[in-house]
């Protein structure tokens, strides 16, 4: 009886954590193998240890999240040609795997070896030319960056503390996306907003690229239009207020309409009989003309 109560209690917690997305996914056509990994809450001492080690204060909403569950993993697949193909993945790293993006330089590394800090060659003047866009994080000591979710080969979602000073505890954080070209894109100002975005986008591949100027790949757009049509269409309108999206517009009535063929006038070929009659008429005309002169 007690085990049943505990399972029901955890099921209620899981339902609140996932915002009911598991039931929605299970009712979608073609979706199979929806898996939510159950995790125990993180201990307070592990959170304090992380903050002391990294000289950062965890945001309040992220702290409450870890005190509820030490990480988050929800995956789902689709059935194509009688095969299960992994598609959606929603993940938040645990406290122990919330590691800095920039690892300390090893003693055995070459002194002139390139690093991500070499990408911070832009000065403030170059950044000010971006207009109202927020200043991007730096790969050097000015920012403290921690990996929330490694999106496979598509990029990384990071918890970022900007304007840091050595020896001073950082408190203000934001959620940024680092794409494949090592460019930064602001996702949300708080962890709660990012968590809702992740759930809303169902963990589809490359959904973070919807917040970049170039957007996701065509294949990712196809998956989004299939399993997330409302959000996908609203994002297209948001990206282009004028309504003129960057997709190719094809009018089937014009593209597959047969062209009207212009009739070509063919010259009639003269037959031998007609050539003979023409020659006779020309010779008689010449004789008549010469007789008249006489």
C-alpha positions as CSV (number, residue, x, y, z in Angstrom):
1,X,0.0,0.0,0.0
2,X,2.8,2.4,0.9
3,X,4.6,1.6,-2.3
4,X,1.5,2.4,-4.3
5,X,1.2,5.8,-2.5
6,X,4.8,6.6,-3.2
7,X,4.5,5.7,-6.9
8,X,1.3,7.8,-7.2
9,X,3.1,10.7,-5.5
10,X,6.1,10.5,-7.8
11,X,3.8,10.2,-10.8
12,X,2.1,13.4,-9.7
13,X,5.5,15.1,-9.3
14,X,6.6,13.8,-12.7
15,X,3.4,15.1,-14.3
16,X,4.0,18.5,-12.9
17,X,7.6,18.5,-14.0
18,X,6.8,17.6,-17.5
19,X,3.7,19.8,-17.6
20,X,1.8,16.9,-19.0
21,X,3.9,16.7,-22.2
22,X,4.3,12.9,-21.9
23,X,0.5,12.3,-22.4
24,X,0.5,14.7,-25.3
25,X,3.4,12.9,-27.0
26,X,1.9,9.5,-26.5
27,X,-1.3,10.6,-28.3
28,X,0.6,12.0,-31.3
29,X,0.6,9.9,-34.5
30,X,3.7,7.9,-35.0
31,X,5.3,8.7,-31.7
32,X,6.6,5.7,-29.7
33,X,8.9,5.0,-26.8
34,X,8.3,8.1,-24.7
35,X,10.8,7.8,-21.8
36,X,11.1,10.0,-18.7
37,X,14.0,9.2,-16.5
38,X,13.2,9.4,-12.8
39,X,15.9,11.2,-10.7
40,X,16.2,11.8,-7.0
41,X,16.4,15.4,-5.7
42,X,19.8,17.0,-5.3
43,X,21.2,17.6,-1.8
44,X,21.6,21.1,-0.5
45,X,25.3,20.4,0.3
46,X,26.0,19.5,-3.3
47,X,24.5,22.9,-4.5
48,X,26.5,24.8,-1.9
49,X,29.6,22.9,-2.9
50,X,29.0,23.8,-6.6
51,X,28.6,27.5,-5.7
52,X,31.8,27.6,-3.7
53,X,33.8,25.7,-6.3
54,X,32.7,27.9,-9.2
55,X,32.3,31.2,-7.3
56,X,28.7,31.6,-8.6
57,X,25.3,31.8,-7.1
58,X,22.7,29.5,-8.7
59,X,19.6,31.3,-9.8
60,X,16.6,30.7,-7.4
61,X,14.5,28.9,-10.0
62,X,17.3,26.6,-11.0
63,X,18.1,25.9,-7.4
64,X,14.5,24.9,-6.7
65,X,14.5,22.7,-9.8
66,X,17.6,20.8,-8.6
67,X,16.0,20.4,-5.1
68,X,13.1,18.7,-6.9
69,X,15.0,16.6,-9.3
70,X,18.8,16.3,-10.0
71,X,18.5,16.8,-13.7
72,X,15.9,16.1,-16.3
73,X,15.8,13.7,-19.3
74,X,12.8,13.0,-21.5
75,X,13.2,11.3,-24.9
76,X,10.8,10.1,-27.6
77,X,11.0,8.4,-31.0
78,X,9.0,8.0,-34.1
79,X,8.2,4.9,-36.1
80,X,9.4,5.0,-39.7
81,X,9.2,1.9,-41.9
82,X,8.7,-0.4,-38.8
83,X,11.9,1.1,-37.2
84,X,12.1,3.4,-34.1
85,X,14.0,6.5,-34.9
86,X,15.1,8.7,-31.9
87,X,13.8,12.3,-32.5
88,X,13.0,14.4,-29.4
89,X,15.3,15.0,-26.5
90,X,14.8,17.3,-23.5
91,X,17.6,17.3,-21.0
92,X,19.0,19.3,-18.2
93,X,22.3,18.3,-16.8
94,X,22.6,17.3,-13.1
95,X,24.5,19.4,-10.6
96,X,27.6,17.1,-10.9
97,X,27.6,17.5,-14.7
98,X,27.0,21.2,-14.7
99,X,30.6,21.7,-15.7
100,X,32.4,24.8,-17.0
101,X,32.5,25.0,-20.8
102,X,36.1,26.1,-20.7
103,X,38.2,23.5,-18.9
104,X,41.5,24.7,-17.2
105,X,44.6,24.5,-19.3
106,X,46.5,21.3,-18.8
107,X,50.2,21.4,-17.8
108,X,51.0,19.2,-20.7
109,X,49.3,21.3,-23.4
110,X,51.5,23.4,-25.8
111,X,52.1,27.0,-24.7
112,X,50.9,28.4,-28.0
113,X,48.0,26.0,-28.6
114,X,44.8,27.8,-29.8
115,X,41.9,28.0,-27.5
116,X,38.3,29.4,-27.5
117,X,39.7,32.5,-25.8
118,X,41.4,33.4,-29.0
119,X,38.0,34.1,-30.5
120,X,37.5,37.1,-28.3
121,X,39.3,39.5,-30.6
122,X,36.4,41.8,-31.1
123,X,36.5,45.0,-29.0
124,X,33.6,46.9,-27.5
125,X,33.4,49.1,-30.6
126,X,32.7,46.1,-32.8
127,X,30.0,44.9,-30.4
128,X,28.3,48.3,-30.2
129,X,27.7,48.1,-33.9
130,X,25.1,45.3,-33.3
131,X,22.6,47.8,-32.2
132,X,20.3,46.8,-29.3
133,X,21.5,43.2,-29.3
134,X,22.8,42.2,-25.9
135,X,26.5,41.8,-25.5
136,X,27.6,38.2,-26.2
137,X,29.5,36.2,-23.6
138,X,33.3,36.0,-23.7
139,X,35.4,32.8,-23.7
140,X,37.9,34.4,-21.3
141,X,37.7,35.2,-17.6
142,X,35.1,38.0,-18.2
143,X,32.4,35.3,-18.4
144,X,31.7,32.1,-16.5
145,X,29.9,29.5,-18.7
146,X,28.4,26.2,-17.6
147,X,26.9,23.6,-19.9
148,X,23.2,22.9,-19.2
149,X,22.6,20.6,-22.2
150,X,24.9,19.4,-25.0
151,X,22.7,19.3,-28.0
152,X,24.7,16.6,-29.8
153,X,26.5,18.1,-32.8
154,X,24.0,21.1,-33.0
155,X,25.5,23.2,-30.2
156,X,25.3,23.8,-26.5
157,X,22.8,25.4,-24.1
158,X,24.7,27.2,-21.4
159,X,24.2,29.0,-18.1
160,X,26.2,32.2,-18.5
161,X,27.4,34.7,-15.9
162,X,28.7,37.9,-17.7
163,X,30.9,40.8,-16.5
164,X,32.7,38.6,-14.0
165,X,35.6,39.7,-11.8
166,X,38.3,37.3,-10.5
167,X,37.6,36.5,-6.9
168,X,34.1,38.1,-6.9
169,X,31.0,35.9,-6.6
170,X,28.8,36.1,-9.7
171,X,25.1,36.3,-9.2
172,X,23.3,37.4,-12.5
173,X,22.9,34.7,-15.0
174,X,21.2,34.1,-18.4
175,X,20.6,31.2,-20.7
176,X,22.5,31.3,-24.0
177,X,22.9,29.0,-27.0
178,X,26.3,28.4,-28.6
179,X,25.8,27.2,-32.2
180,X,28.1,25.1,-34.4
181,X,29.9,28.2,-35.6
182,X,30.7,29.2,-32.0
183,X,28.3,32.2,-32.2
184,X,26.3,33.2,-29.2
185,X,22.5,33.6,-29.2
186,X,20.4,34.7,-26.2
187,X,17.6,32.3,-25.4
188,X,16.0,33.5,-22.2
189,X,16.9,35.6,-19.1
190,X,15.7,33.0,-16.6
191,X,15.9,29.2,-16.3
192,X,12.1,28.9,-15.9
193,X,11.5,30.6,-19.3
194,X,14.0,28.3,-21.0
195,X,12.4,25.2,-19.4
196,X,9.0,26.2,-20.8
197,X,10.6,26.8,-24.2
198,X,12.1,23.3,-24.1
199,X,8.8,21.7,-23.2
200,X,6.9,23.8,-25.8
201,X,9.3,22.8,-28.6
202,X,9.0,19.1,-27.6
203,X,12.8,18.8,-27.6
204,X,12.8,18.6,-31.4
205,X,16.1,18.6,-33.2
206,X,17.7,22.1,-33.7
207,X,14.8,23.9,-32.0
208,X,17.2,26.4,-30.5
209,X,18.1,27.5,-34.0
210,X,14.7,29.1,-34.2
211,X,16.2,31.9,-32.1
212,X,19.1,32.5,-34.5
213,X,19.1,34.7,-37.7
214,X,19.5,31.6,-40.0
215,X,17.0,29.2,-38.4
216,X,17.1,25.4,-38.3
217,X,17.9,23.1,-41.2
218,X,15.2,22.1,-43.8
219,X,15.0,18.7,-42.3
220,X,14.4,20.1,-38.8
221,X,11.7,22.4,-40.2
222,X,9.9,19.4,-41.7
223,X,9.8,17.7,-38.3
224,X,8.7,20.9,-36.6
225,X,5.9,21.4,-39.1
226,X,4.7,17.9,-38.6
227,X,4.8,17.7,-34.8
228,X,4.6,21.4,-33.9
229,X,2.6,23.1,-36.5
230,X,1.2,26.0,-34.4
231,X,4.5,27.0,-32.8
232,X,6.4,26.5,-36.1
233,X,4.1,28.8,-38.1
234,X,4.1,31.5,-35.3
235,X,7.9,31.4,-35.3
236,X,8.0,32.0,-39.0
237,X,5.7,35.0,-38.6
238,X,7.7,36.3,-35.7
239,X,11.0,36.0,-37.6
240,X,9.6,38.0,-40.5
241,X,6.9,40.5,-39.5
242,X,6.3,41.5,-43.1
243,X,5.0,38.0,-43.7
244,X,7.6,37.4,-46.5
245,X,9.4,34.3,-45.3
246,X,12.6,33.1,-46.8
247,X,11.0,29.9,-48.0
248,X,10.6,29.4,-51.7
249,X,7.0,30.2,-52.8
250,X,5.7,27.7,-55.4
251,X,2.5,28.3,-57.3
252,X,1.5,24.9,-58.7
253,X,-0.9,26.5,-61.2
254,X,1.9,28.4,-62.7
255,X,4.7,25.9,-62.3
256,X,2.9,23.0,-63.9
257,X,0.9,24.9,-66.4
258,X,1.6,23.8,-70.0
259,X,2.9,26.5,-72.3
260,X,0.8,27.5,-75.3
261,X,2.5,26.5,-78.4
262,X,2.8,29.2,-81.1
263,X,1.8,27.8,-84.5
264,X,4.7,27.8,-87.0
265,X,3.8,28.7,-90.6
266,X,5.3,26.1,-92.9
267,X,6.3,27.0,-96.4
268,X,4.7,24.7,-99.0
269,X,7.2,22.8,-101.1
270,X,6.7,23.3,-104.8
271,X,6.1,20.1,-106.8
272,X,7.7,19.3,-110.2
273,X,4.3,19.8,-112.0
274,X,3.9,23.3,-110.5
275,X,7.5,24.1,-111.5
276,X,6.8,23.1,-115.1
277,X,3.6,25.2,-115.3
278,X,5.4,28.2,-113.8
279,X,8.2,28.0,-116.4
280,X,5.7,27.8,-119.2
281,X,3.8,30.9,-118.0
282,X,7.0,32.8,-117.7
283,X,8.2,31.9,-121.3
284,X,4.8,32.8,-122.8
285,X,4.9,36.1,-121.1
286,X,8.4,36.8,-122.5
287,X,7.2,36.0,-126.1
288,X,4.2,38.2,-125.8
289,X,6.3,41.1,-124.6
290,X,8.8,40.6,-127.5
291,X,6.0,40.4,-130.1
292,X,4.5,43.7,-128.8
293,X,7.8,45.5,-129.4
294,X,7.9,44.4,-133.0
